[in-house]
Amino acid sequence: MQQSRVGSKGELFASKEIREKLKLNAHTKVTYKIEAGRLIVEPIPTLKEVLEEKPSVEITIEEFHKHRKELSIKAQI
């Protein structure tokens, strides 16, 4: 566990090691959320980074249409 400080204006200062692990560079956008009393900081990927990621799920167009039809039927109930 690493320690840091909060600046006089409320800024949070993550160490260089943490910034490098999270790939936090100048102007990187991040999200903040609180879970169980802990602050979670996550980088928001750029559109380019998202498009370069390999899909986590592979599905055929036929499977997609079948699933979409099933969801549409359930939504009408």
Distance bins in CASP14 RR format, pairs under 12 A and 6 or more apart:
PFRMAT RR
TARGET T0000
AUTHOR 0000-0000-0000
RMODE 2
METHOD distances of the structure
MODEL  1
1 15 0 0 0 0 0 1 0 0 0 0 0
1 17 0 0 0 0 0 1 0 0 0 0 0
1 18 0 0 0 0 0 1 0 0 0 0 0
1 38 0 0 0 0 0 1 0 0 0 0 0
2 13 0 0 0 0 0 1 0 0 0 0 0
2 14 0 0 0 0 1 0 0 0 0 0 0
2 15 1 0 1 0 0 0 0 0 0 0 0
2 16 0 0 0 0 0 1 0 0 0 0 0
2 17 1 0 0 1 0 0 0 0 0 0 0
2 18 1 0 0 1 0 0 0 0 0 0 0
2 19 0 0 0 0 0 1 0 0 0 0 0
2 21 0 0 0 0 0 1 0 0 0 0 0
3 13 0 0 0 0 0 1 0 0 0 0 0
3 14 0 0 0 0 0 1 0 0 0 0 0
3 15 0 0 0 0 1 0 0 0 0 0 0
3 18 0 0 0 0 0 1 0 0 0 0 0
4 10 0 0 0 0 0 1 0 0 0 0 0
4 11 0 0 0 0 0 1 0 0 0 0 0
4 12 1 0 0 1 0 0 0 0 0 0 0
4 13 1 0 1 0 0 0 0 0 0 0 0
4 14 1 0 0 1 0 0 0 0 0 0 0
4 15 1 0 0 1 0 0 0 0 0 0 0
4 16 0 0 0 0 0 1 0 0 0 0 0
4 17 0 0 0 0 0 1 0 0 0 0 0
4 18 0 0 0 0 1 0 0 0 0 0 0
4 19 0 0 0 0 0 1 0 0 0 0 0
4 39 0 0 0 0 0 1 0 0 0 0 0
4 41 0 0 0 0 0 1 0 0 0 0 0
5 11 0 0 0 0 1 0 0 0 0 0 0
5 12 0 0 0 0 1 0 0 0 0 0 0
5 13 1 0 1 0 0 0 0 0 0 0 0
5 14 0 0 0 0 0 1 0 0 0 0 0
5 15 0 0 0 0 0 1 0 0 0 0 0
6 12 1 0 0 1 0 0 0 0 0 0 0
6 13 1 0 0 1 0 0 0 0 0 0 0
6 14 0 0 0 0 0 1 0 0 0 0 0
6 39 0 0 0 0 0 1 0 0 0 0 0
7 13 1 0 0 1 0 0 0 0 0 0 0
12 18 0 0 0 0 0 1 0 0 0 0 0
12 19 0 0 0 0 0 1 0 0 0 0 0
12 24 0 0 0 0 0 1 0 0 0 0 0
12 30 0 0 0 0 1 0 0 0 0 0 0
12 32 0 0 0 0 1 0 0 0 0 0 0
12 39 0 0 0 0 1 0 0 0 0 0 0
12 41 1 0 0 1 0 0 0 0 0 0 0
13 19 0 0 0 0 1 0 0 0 0 0 0
13 24 0 0 0 0 0 1 0 0 0 0 0
13 41 0 0 0 0 0 1 0 0 0 0 0
14 20 0 0 0 0 1 0 0 0 0 0 0
14 21 0 0 0 0 1 0 0 0 0 0 0
14 22 1 0 0 1 0 0 0 0 0 0 0
14 23 0 0 0 0 0 1 0 0 0 0 0
14 24 1 0 0 1 0 0 0 0 0 0 0
14 25 0 0 0 0 0 1 0 0 0 0 0
14 28 0 0 0 0 0 1 0 0 0 0 0
14 30 0 0 0 0 1 0 0 0 0 0 0
14 39 0 0 0 0 0 1 0 0 0 0 0
14 41 1 0 0 1 0 0 0 0 0 0 0
14 43 0 0 0 0 0 1 0 0 0 0 0
15 21 0 0 0 0 1 0 0 0 0 0 0
15 22 0 0 0 0 0 1 0 0 0 0 0
15 24 0 0 0 0 0 1 0 0 0 0 0
16 22 0 0 0 0 0 1 0 0 0 0 0
16 24 0 0 0 0 1 0 0 0 0 0 0
16 25 0 0 0 0 0 1 0 0 0 0 0
17 24 0 0 0 0 0 1 0 0 0 0 0
18 24 1 0 0 1 0 0 0 0 0 0 0
18 30 0 0 0 0 0 1 0 0 0 0 0
18 41 0 0 0 0 1 0 0 0 0 0 0
18 43 0 0 0 0 0 1 0 0 0 0 0
19 25 1 0 0 1 0 0 0 0 0 0 0
19 26 0 0 0 0 1 0 0 0 0 0 0
19 28 0 0 0 0 1 0 0 0 0 0 0
19 30 0 0 0 0 0 1 0 0 0 0 0
19 41 0 0 0 0 0 1 0 0 0 0 0
19 43 0 0 0 0 1 0 0 0 0 0 0
20 28 0 0 0 0 0 1 0 0 0 0 0
20 43 0 0 0 0 0 1 0 0 0 0 0
21 41 0 0 0 0 0 1 0 0 0 0 0
21 43 0 0 0 0 0 1 0 0 0 0 0
22 28 0 0 0 0 1 0 0 0 0 0 0
22 30 0 0 0 0 1 0 0 0 0 0 0
22 31 0 0 0 0 0 1 0 0 0 0 0
22 40 0 0 0 0 0 1 0 0 0 0 0
22 41 1 0 0 1 0 0 0 0 0 0 0
22 42 1 0 0 1 0 0 0 0 0 0 0
22 43 1 0 1 0 0 0 0 0 0 0 0
22 44 0 0 0 0 0 1 0 0 0 0 0
22 45 0 0 0 0 0 1 0 0 0 0 0
23 30 0 0 0 0 0 1 0 0 0 0 0
23 42 0 0 0 0 0 1 0 0 0 0 0
23 43 1 0 0 1 0 0 0 0 0 0 0
23 44 0 0 0 0 0 1 0 0 0 0 0
23 45 0 0 0 0 1 0 0 0 0 0 0
23 46 0 0 0 0 0 1 0 0 0 0 0
23 49 0 0 0 0 1 0 0 0 0 0 0
24 30 1 0 0 1 0 0 0 0 0 0 0
24 41 0 0 0 0 1 0 0 0 0 0 0
24 42 0 0 0 0 1 0 0 0 0 0 0
24 43 1 0 1 0 0 0 0 0 0 0 0
24 44 0 0 0 0 0 1 0 0 0 0 0
25 43 0 0 0 0 1 0 0 0 0 0 0
25 46 0 0 0 0 0 1 0 0 0 0 0
27 43 0 0 0 0 0 1 0 0 0 0 0
27 44 0 0 0 0 0 1 0 0 0 0 0
27 46 0 0 0 0 0 1 0 0 0 0 0
28 41 0 0 0 0 0 1 0 0 0 0 0
28 42 0 0 0 0 0 1 0 0 0 0 0
28 43 1 0 1 0 0 0 0 0 0 0 0
28 44 1 0 0 1 0 0 0 0 0 0 0
28 45 0 0 0 0 1 0 0 0 0 0 0
28 46 0 0 0 0 1 0 0 0 0 0 0
28 49 0 0 0 0 0 1 0 0 0 0 0
29 41 0 0 0 0 0 1 0 0 0 0 0
29 42 0 0 0 0 0 1 0 0 0 0 0
29 43 1 0 0 1 0 0 0 0 0 0 0
29 44 1 0 1 0 0 0 0 0 0 0 0
29 45 0 0 0 0 1 0 0 0 0 0 0
29 46 0 0 0 0 1 0 0 0 0 0 0
29 47 0 0 0 0 0 1 0 0 0 0 0
29 49 0 0 0 0 0 1 0 0 0 0 0
30 39 0 0 0 0 0 1 0 0 0 0 0
30 40 0 0 0 0 1 0 0 0 0 0 0
30 41 1 0 1 0 0 0 0 0 0 0 0
30 42 1 0 0 1 0 0 0 0 0 0 0
30 43 1 0 1 0 0 0 0 0 0 0 0
30 44 1 0 0 1 0 0 0 0 0 0 0
30 45 0 0 0 0 0 1 0 0 0 0 0
31 39 0 0 0 0 0 1 0 0 0 0 0
31 40 0 0 0 0 1 0 0 0 0 0 0
31 41 1 0 0 1 0 0 0 0 0 0 0
31 42 1 0 1 0 0 0 0 0 0 0 0
31 43 0 0 0 0 1 0 0 0 0 0 0
31 44 1 0 1 0 0 0 0 0 0 0 0
31 45 0 0 0 0 0 1 0 0 0 0 0
32 38 0 0 0 0 0 1 0 0 0 0 0
32 39 1 0 0 1 0 0 0 0 0 0 0
32 40 1 0 0 1 0 0 0 0 0 0 0
32 41 1 0 1 0 0 0 0 0 0 0 0
32 42 0 0 0 0 1 0 0 0 0 0 0
32 43 0 0 0 0 0 1 0 0 0 0 0
32 44 0 0 0 0 0 1 0 0 0 0 0
33 39 1 0 0 1 0 0 0 0 0 0 0
33 40 1 0 1 0 0 0 0 0 0 0 0
33 41 0 0 0 0 1 0 0 0 0 0 0
33 42 1 0 0 1 0 0 0 0 0 0 0
34 40 1 0 0 1 0 0 0 0 0 0 0
34 41 0 0 0 0 0 1 0 0 0 0 0
35 41 0 0 0 0 0 1 0 0 0 0 0
35 42 0 0 0 0 0 1 0 0 0 0 0
43 49 0 0 0 0 1 0 0 0 0 0 0
43 50 0 0 0 0 0 1 0 0 0 0 0
44 50 0 0 0 0 1 0 0 0 0 0 0
45 51 0 0 0 0 1 0 0 0 0 0 0
45 52 0 0 0 0 1 0 0 0 0 0 0
45 53 1 0 0 1 0 0 0 0 0 0 0
46 52 0 0 0 0 1 0 0 0 0 0 0
46 53 0 0 0 0 0 1 0 0 0 0 0
47 53 0 0 0 0 0 1 0 0 0 0 0
50 56 0 0 0 0 0 1 0 0 0 0 0
57 63 0 0 0 0 0 1 0 0 0 0 0
57 64 0 0 0 0 0 1 0 0 0 0 0
57 67 0 0 0 0 0 1 0 0 0 0 0
58 64 0 0 0 0 0 1 0 0 0 0 0
59 65 0 0 0 0 0 1 0 0 0 0 0
59 66 0 0 0 0 1 0 0 0 0 0 0
59 67 1 0 0 1 0 0 0 0 0 0 0
59 68 0 0 0 0 0 1 0 0 0 0 0
60 66 0 0 0 0 1 0 0 0 0 0 0
60 67 0 0 0 0 0 1 0 0 0 0 0
61 67 0 0 0 0 0 1 0 0 0 0 0
61 68 0 0 0 0 0 1 0 0 0 0 0
62 68 0 0 0 0 0 1 0 0 0 0 0
62 69 0 0 0 0 0 1 0 0 0 0 0
63 69 0 0 0 0 0 1 0 0 0 0 0
63 70 0 0 0 0 0 1 0 0 0 0 0
64 70 0 0 0 0 0 1 0 0 0 0 0
64 71 0 0 0 0 0 1 0 0 0 0 0
65 71 0 0 0 0 0 1 0 0 0 0 0
65 72 0 0 0 0 0 1 0 0 0 0 0
66 72 0 0 0 0 0 1 0 0 0 0 0
66 73 0 0 0 0 0 1 0 0 0 0 0
67 73 0 0 0 0 0 1 0 0 0 0 0
67 74 0 0 0 0 0 1 0 0 0 0 0
68 74 0 0 0 0 0 1 0 0 0 0 0
68 75 0 0 0 0 0 1 0 0 0 0 0
69 75 0 0 0 0 0 1 0 0 0 0 0
69 76 0 0 0 0 0 1 0 0 0 0 0
70 76 0 0 0 0 0 1 0 0 0 0 0
70 77 0 0 0 0 0 1 0 0 0 0 0
71 77 0 0 0 0 0 1 0 0 0 0 0
END
